Amino acid sequence: MDIFKWKVKPGMRIESEPRVRTVRFGDGYEQRRPDGFNTNQKKYSIMLSPMNADALLVCEFLEKHGGMTVFLWKPPHQIHMITVLCRKWSSSVGALRTEITAEFEQALM
């Protein structure tokens, strides 16, 4: 499995939205439970600012996986690598560096 090896910039945003099944009763009572297994998969909004030559490699890596194939990545605040999928990314090319933003979704194998 491929590894995303580039360093992300500080300020990464992490989004959590646990999947929950809810049943509401007539008297206002509400019962909640997890909606299946692994119900709290996170989304990571990352930013990179590599030199233009390295930015081409980053974009090639993301295009190779095409939003369909998972890869390994180590979030800066964690010890272990996780499996992620990248469905969308964008880039802004400057004179020396390219700003790349991407959204990594935690995925199961």
Phi, psi and omega in degrees: 000139181288154180240129173280110191256357185278147181281136177266157180284154175298157179097016179300136178261135179243127182244131176236137175213086182302139175278124184228137172265135183234137174238126179253135180258162184301331183273010179094350179290142180231132179246134182235149175205158179299144180265075178094199180266157177049059187276356182234064178278132188269158172242135182244121174264112186247159175226141175231156177221063182281163171300154186305322180295318178290328179299324177299320179294319178298311181296322176298319178300311182294320178294323178301320181277339168052027179074004183243329185256133180280160176213168180267145178207143178252107176300145185303331185264005183242162180271321187257154174284152176235161177268127182227166178230140178241108181269338180211144178205161177213161180220152177229113187272127176253189181295316182244328185237158175242128175273122179242129173243143182209158176241117178261129177253129177298134185229158176255151179260000000 
